[in-house]
Amino acid sequence: MGHGFIWWVVVGALAGILAKAISPGDKGEPKGCILTILLGIAGSVIVGFIMRNVLGDTDGGGFIGTLVGATIGALALIFIFKKFWAR
């Protein structure tokens, strides 16, 4: 666990916080610091995979591009989660 792990946690935390601010929970979804970070990390992984494998982008867009992509991924996960949670 080196610099890469810390980077994932920092970007994940920021992306999760931004995603939860844009789409706050109102249906009793699980909340908390750890889940917010995991949400952001998962969003980052999903968007990173799509960017590399589907679009062929290996640059990543730097910090801002990574943060925006991770936030979009986290928002997508929140949307999916809300669809299934509401049932």
N, C-alpha and C positions, 0 to 999 in steps of 0.2 A: 504494500500500500504506500504509494509515493505521492508525488505531485499530481498525477492523473486522478487519483481517488479524491483528493481535496478539491480539484477543479470540478469534478462531477458533482460533489456535494454543494459547492458554492453556486454553480450555475443552476443545479436542481432546486436549491432553496429559493433562489431569486425567481426562477421561472415558475415554481409552484406558488410563491407569494403573489406574483403578478397574475397568474391564472385564477387563483382564488379571489383576488381583488376584482377581476373582470367578471367572473362568474361565481359569486359567493353561494354557498350551500344554503338551501332553505327547506330541504326535505329530510333533514336529520341525517345527512351523509356523515360518515366518519370524518372527524376533523383532527387537527393537531399538527405539531411541528414536524414530527417524523413522517406522517402521511403526506404532508405538503411537500417535503423534500423528495420523497419517493415518487410523488406525482410528477414533479418537475424533472427528475432523473429519467423516469419512464418516457416522458414526453420528448426529452432530448434524445434518448436512444431511438425512439420511433422515427422522429424527423431526421436524425442523423443517418439512419439506415436508408430511408427513402432518398435523401439527398445524395448519398454515396452510390447506392446500387441502382436507383431508378433514373436519377438525373445526371449521374456521373460527376458530381461536384465533390472534389477532394479537399478544397480549400477550407470550407466550413464557415467562411464569412467573418472570422475573428470573433471577438467576445460578443459584440452586439448581434451579429448574425446568429451565433450559437444561442444566445439568450432569447432572441425573437423566435427562432425555430423551436427551442425547448418549450417556450410559452405556448406556441401554437399547438404543439403536441400535447401539452398538459391540458389545454382547453378542449382538445378533441377527446381526451380521456375523461374529462369532467362531463362533457356532453354525453358520451356513451354510458358513463356510470349513472348519470341522472335518468337516462332512458330506462335502464334496467332496474334502478333503485325505486323508481316511481311505481313499478308493477307490484 
